């Protein structure tokens, strides 16, 4: 049976406790959410952290605190964000990679609208990120919010800055960017390099359709409060684990085996 890799993005940079009081914010809450998500079947934790005021931070010390607490509970793969929050500089976004050398991290592949804000990633910035990922042996998740981002990643591949196996994160339904639809997902998939793995991230109400889209296209699933705080229309999710549990159920119904963290370590030859 094919293996389904599930990522949980438990906190994000923009989600607030006002949107869902169950949002994990402190390192302790994040570690507990990571542990519950891992027990439910998530192989990868996509990690953002917050400062003592609940604001997003790229402080390596706060990341380290959260990761140490997670490590005390389980062996889930930690994928640190280098997207950070809107307005962070490239240097701030890279610091946790250089100081903590996680197994995986996200690498944004271009500039895009992000609601009323925007995310800026020029090609020179992306090259610098790719070089640092390589130097520190961090497996990138190549986040693409737009079709042009897939082609930009191909430029980095052609320049020798990225090496297989590739893992893409297709981020669909960000307001101002590409909406989720089966057609749009298919177009992104066709543009990927041969043999690339990809995780589908449907934002907001696209989260559940995107999970079925991932199943239909041999992609992988991401769920969690970064992307969506609801379980169903008007009903808040009780926890990140509740969202992972449903992803596991629907993947199993479609005859996928759920990948463990060690399965993913083998696929990408991660440091462990
Ligand atoms: Zn993120």
Boltz pocket constraint, residues with backbone or C-beta under 6 A from the ligand:
constraints:
  - pocket:
      binder: B
      contacts: [[A, 9], [A, 12], [A, 13], [A, 46], [A, 48], [A, 81], [A, 83], [A, 84], [A, 226]]
      max_distance: 6.0
